[in-house]
Amino acid sequence: MIRILIAVFALCLITDISLLSQDFAKDTLWSATVPHNGTISAKLMFHPDGNTLFATSDHYLYEYRTENGLLLKTRMTQSGSAIIDYQISRDTQTIFLLTRQYIEIWDIKAGFTKKIPLKNQGVTSFAVSSDNTIAFIGYYNRGLEKMSLINGEVLASTLDVGYEISLKPDESEIVCFYAPMTHRTSIVNTDDFKIIHTLPPTTHTPQYSADGKYIIGIASNNSVSIYDRTENKHYTLSGHKGKITGICFAQQGKYIFTSSVYEPKENHGYRIWDIEKKQLYKAGPAQLNAQKITHSRHQSLFALSSGDTGKIILCKHEDLP
């Protein structure tokens, strides 16, 4: 009798798991979960090749290869300090790590190259020029610096803007979210840091589209902020019930992916937005409290990180139109 009960209980568990997988498969063709050593401290990011995923945890940068729906850990890079932000060079040969005291430069094949000391404390984000010679650094106290990666010289600085920054692809301007000082978002010229335009407040985690036409970010009311740079118009898209924690472009800037925490299951945990139509395209199921989200540049892949379980979920969605 005991064996029968155990068998029935086990069958119920298998059935429940199967049902969950089927529900998840309605919006994703497959998913893979890997345990990550701690929560993601900086961000998730796909390599431009579309097959490699990077994730951080404190002092470590982990590299995962995507293969047949699996995430395979291939390499781990240990920094000398906690990683605040990181970037892959446009030629995909170099990784730049922003830590509390340095910018560390790593050749992807050869390993550590050098580190550039930072002049101030409280770094929050950075961007590197396409020729790998200039870094723009945002600081917690609303500071912005332009620094040479050749000799570490500060070429320009201002206290008017800073904090979370994003460099326009043609490198002519930077969008800066000022929080927590003024809760404003401004666009500045990269030459003299003069303010060109000010966006609506609390548009944090700003990002440029690949063509520089759009700037997206997260608004304070759990909505998506979209600024059309060419038409000088601002839009917001609403739908998330929980706090939006991650945002990224997909399909060469045609779509926006967002993730959120503490969503009711019926309202889903990630969403796909059509940027041209300014509307929701699809909502995905809430399998975790998603902290970060990133989309592969060349494939129908995206990844989510969990803030409470320390896991990364790799998903493949149906091809977007």
matplotlib code that plots the C-alpha trace (Angstrom):
import matplotlib.pyplot as plt

x = [0.0, 2.8, 4.5, 1.3, 0.8, 4.4, 3.9, 0.7, 2.4, 5.3, 3.0, 1.2, 4.5, 5.5, 2.1, 2.4, 5.8, 4.6, 1.7, 4.0, 6.3, 3.4, 2.1, 5.6, 5.9, 2.9, 5.2, 8.6, 9.8, 12.1, 13.8, 17.0, 17.9, 21.4, 22.3, 24.4, 26.8, 24.9, 22.6, 23.5, 25.3, 25.7, 23.7, 23.1, 24.5, 24.7, 28.0, 27.4, 27.8, 24.4, 25.5, 27.4, 25.9, 27.7, 26.6, 28.3, 28.3, 30.3, 34.0, 33.3, 32.3, 30.8, 30.6, 28.0, 27.6, 24.2, 23.8, 20.7, 18.7, 21.3, 23.6, 27.1, 29.6, 32.8, 34.9, 35.1, 37.0, 37.9, 38.2, 40.2, 37.0, 33.2, 32.1, 29.7, 29.3, 31.0, 31.1, 32.3, 34.2, 32.6, 35.4, 34.4, 38.0, 38.0, 36.0, 36.0, 35.1, 34.1, 34.9, 34.9, 38.5, 39.5, 38.5, 40.0, 40.8, 40.7, 41.6, 39.0, 41.6, 44.8, 43.3, 44.1, 45.8, 45.8, 43.7, 43.1, 42.7, 39.5, 39.9, 36.7, 34.5, 30.9, 30.9, 27.6, 27.9, 30.1, 30.5, 33.5, 34.1, 34.2, 38.0, 38.5, 40.4, 37.8, 35.5, 32.5, 31.9, 28.8, 29.0, 26.5, 26.9, 25.7, 29.1, 30.2, 33.8, 35.5, 38.6, 41.5, 42.0, 45.5, 46.9, 44.0, 43.8, 40.5, 39.6, 36.4, 34.1, 30.8, 28.6, 25.5, 24.7, 25.7, 24.7, 23.2, 24.4, 24.2, 26.3, 24.6, 25.9, 27.4, 29.0, 27.8, 25.7, 25.0, 21.7, 22.1, 19.6, 20.5, 18.9, 19.0, 19.9, 17.4, 15.4, 15.8, 17.1, 19.0, 20.8, 24.3, 26.9, 29.9, 32.4, 31.5, 28.8, 26.3, 22.6, 20.8, 17.5, 15.7, 13.4, 10.5, 11.6, 12.6, 13.5, 16.2, 18.2, 18.3, 19.3, 19.7, 18.4, 21.1, 20.1, 20.0, 16.3, 14.9, 15.8, 14.0, 14.0, 11.9, 9.5, 8.6, 5.0, 5.9, 5.7, 8.1, 9.4, 10.1, 11.6, 11.6, 14.8, 13.9, 10.4, 11.1, 8.1, 7.8, 5.5, 4.9, 3.6, 1.8, 0.8, 3.2, 1.6, 4.9, 8.1, 9.9, 13.5, 15.0, 14.6, 16.3, 15.9, 15.3, 15.2, 17.4, 15.3, 11.9, 10.8, 11.4, 11.6, 10.9, 11.0, 9.4, 9.2, 6.2, 3.8, 0.6, 0.9, -2.1, -0.4, 2.9, 6.5, 8.0, 6.5, 7.3, 6.4, 6.1, 8.0, 6.6, 2.9, 3.5, 1.7, 2.0, 2.9, 3.0, 3.2, 5.2, 4.5, 5.9, 8.1, 10.3, 10.8, 12.9, 15.6, 17.5, 16.6, 18.7, 18.0, 20.3, 21.1, 20.9, 18.7, 15.2, 16.9, 16.5, 17.6, 16.2, 17.8, 16.1, 16.8, 15.6, 17.0, 20.3, 19.4, 19.5, 16.7, 17.4, 14.4, 13.6, 10.6, 8.7, 10.2, 9.0, 7.6]
y = [0.0, 2.4, 1.7, 2.4, 5.7, 6.7, 5.8, 7.8, 10.8, 10.6, 10.5, 13.6, 15.4, 14.4, 15.5, 18.9, 19.5, 18.4, 20.8, 23.7, 22.9, 22.8, 26.2, 27.6, 26.2, 28.2, 31.3, 29.7, 26.9, 25.6, 26.9, 26.0, 26.9, 27.0, 27.6, 30.8, 31.5, 34.2, 36.8, 38.8, 41.8, 43.9, 42.7, 39.9, 40.4, 38.4, 38.4, 39.9, 36.3, 35.6, 32.3, 33.4, 34.8, 36.8, 37.2, 38.6, 37.8, 40.1, 39.7, 37.2, 37.4, 34.1, 33.0, 30.6, 29.0, 28.3, 24.9, 23.0, 24.8, 24.4, 26.9, 25.5, 27.4, 27.8, 30.4, 32.5, 35.8, 37.0, 40.7, 42.4, 44.1, 43.9, 44.3, 47.3, 47.2, 45.7, 46.0, 44.1, 46.0, 46.4, 44.3, 41.6, 41.1, 42.9, 43.0, 46.1, 45.6, 48.6, 48.0, 50.4, 51.5, 50.6, 49.9, 46.5, 45.6, 41.9, 40.5, 37.8, 35.3, 36.3, 37.3, 40.3, 43.3, 46.3, 48.4, 52.1, 53.7, 55.8, 59.3, 59.3, 56.8, 55.9, 54.6, 53.4, 52.8, 53.4, 53.3, 52.7, 54.3, 52.1, 52.5, 51.4, 54.6, 56.6, 55.7, 57.8, 57.1, 57.9, 58.4, 58.0, 61.7, 62.8, 63.1, 62.3, 61.9, 61.4, 59.4, 58.2, 54.5, 55.0, 56.9, 57.4, 61.1, 62.8, 64.7, 66.3, 66.2, 67.7, 67.5, 68.5, 65.0, 61.4, 58.3, 55.8, 56.6, 55.2, 56.2, 56.8, 54.4, 57.2, 58.5, 62.0, 62.1, 60.4, 60.0, 60.3, 59.5, 61.7, 59.7, 59.8, 63.5, 65.2, 62.3, 63.8, 62.3, 64.5, 64.1, 65.7, 66.3, 64.0, 66.9, 69.4, 67.7, 70.5, 69.5, 69.1, 67.9, 66.9, 63.9, 63.3, 62.4, 59.0, 57.3, 55.1, 52.4, 54.4, 52.7, 53.8, 51.7, 50.5, 53.3, 55.9, 56.7, 55.7, 56.0, 53.6, 53.3, 52.4, 54.9, 55.2, 53.9, 50.5, 51.6, 51.7, 55.1, 55.6, 58.8, 59.1, 61.1, 62.0, 63.2, 64.6, 62.8, 60.8, 57.8, 55.4, 51.9, 50.4, 46.8, 45.4, 45.0, 44.5, 46.6, 46.6, 45.4, 44.9, 46.3, 45.7, 46.0, 43.1, 42.5, 45.4, 47.8, 46.8, 45.4, 45.9, 43.1, 43.9, 41.8, 42.4, 41.1, 40.2, 39.9, 37.9, 34.8, 35.7, 39.0, 37.3, 38.2, 39.4, 41.3, 42.1, 45.5, 46.6, 49.9, 51.2, 50.4, 51.6, 48.6, 45.3, 42.4, 39.4, 38.6, 35.7, 33.5, 34.4, 31.5, 33.5, 37.0, 38.2, 40.8, 41.1, 40.4, 40.4, 39.4, 37.8, 40.0, 37.3, 34.6, 34.2, 33.8, 35.8, 35.2, 36.1, 36.0, 35.3, 37.6, 35.1, 31.8, 32.9, 31.1, 32.1, 30.9, 30.8, 30.9, 30.7, 32.5, 32.3, 34.4, 38.0, 39.5]
z = [0.0, 0.9, -2.4, -4.3, -2.5, -3.2, -6.9, -7.1, -5.4, -7.8, -10.8, -9.6, -9.3, -12.8, -14.1, -12.4, -13.9, -17.3, -17.2, -16.2, -19.1, -21.5, -20.2, -20.6, -24.1, -25.3, -25.5, -25.7, -27.9, -25.2, -22.1, -20.2, -16.7, -15.2, -11.6, -11.3, -8.5, -6.8, -8.2, -11.4, -10.1, -13.3, -16.3, -18.7, -22.2, -25.4, -27.3, -30.8, -32.2, -30.7, -29.2, -26.1, -23.0, -20.3, -16.7, -13.6, -10.0, -7.7, -8.8, -11.6, -15.3, -16.5, -20.1, -21.3, -24.7, -26.0, -27.7, -28.6, -25.9, -23.2, -21.5, -21.1, -18.9, -20.8, -19.0, -15.8, -15.5, -12.0, -11.5, -8.7, -7.5, -7.7, -11.3, -11.7, -15.5, -18.5, -22.3, -25.3, -28.0, -31.4, -32.9, -30.3, -29.3, -26.0, -22.8, -20.6, -16.9, -14.8, -11.1, -8.1, -8.7, -12.2, -15.8, -16.5, -20.1, -21.1, -24.5, -25.0, -26.3, -24.4, -21.1, -18.9, -20.6, -18.2, -15.9, -15.8, -12.3, -11.8, -10.4, -8.4, -6.4, -6.8, -10.5, -11.8, -15.6, -18.5, -22.3, -24.5, -27.9, -31.0, -31.3, -27.7, -26.8, -24.8, -21.9, -20.7, -17.0, -15.0, -11.2, -8.4, -7.4, -10.9, -12.4, -16.0, -17.2, -20.5, -19.9, -22.2, -22.1, -23.4, -20.5, -18.0, -18.5, -17.8, -21.0, -19.8, -16.8, -15.5, -12.4, -14.3, -15.6, -15.0, -13.2, -15.7, -19.2, -22.7, -25.7, -29.1, -31.7, -33.8, -30.5, -31.0, -27.8, -24.5, -22.7, -18.9, -16.1, -13.1, -10.3, -7.3, -7.4, -9.7, -11.3, -14.7, -18.0, -20.5, -23.7, -23.9, -26.6, -26.2, -27.0, -24.3, -22.3, -23.0, -22.6, -25.9, -24.7, -21.5, -21.3, -18.9, -15.4, -14.1, -17.4, -15.9, -17.6, -20.9, -24.1, -27.7, -30.6, -33.1, -35.6, -32.8, -33.6, -30.3, -26.6, -24.3, -20.5, -17.5, -16.1, -12.5, -12.9, -14.1, -17.7, -20.7, -21.8, -25.5, -26.9, -30.7, -31.3, -34.9, -34.3, -30.8, -29.3, -26.1, -25.5, -22.5, -22.7, -19.7, -18.8, -16.2, -12.8, -11.0, -11.0, -14.3, -13.6, -17.1, -20.6, -23.9, -27.7, -30.0, -33.8, -34.6, -32.5, -33.8, -30.5, -26.8, -24.2, -20.6, -17.4, -14.0, -10.5, -8.3, -11.2, -10.7, -12.8, -14.9, -15.9, -16.9, -16.1, -19.4, -22.2, -25.9, -27.2, -30.9, -30.9, -34.2, -33.3, -29.7, -28.3, -26.6, -28.9, -26.5, -22.8, -21.5, -18.5, -15.0, -14.1, -11.8, -10.4, -13.4, -12.5, -15.8, -19.5, -22.7, -26.3, -28.8, -31.8, -34.4, -33.0, -31.5, -28.1, -24.9, -21.3, -17.9, -14.5, -11.2, -8.3, -5.7, -7.0, -8.7, -11.9, -15.6, -17.9, -21.6, -23.8, -27.5, -28.8, -32.1, -34.8, -34.6, -37.8]

ax = plt.figure().add_subplot(projection="3d")
ax.plot(x, y, z, "-o")
ax.set_aspect("equal")
plt.show()
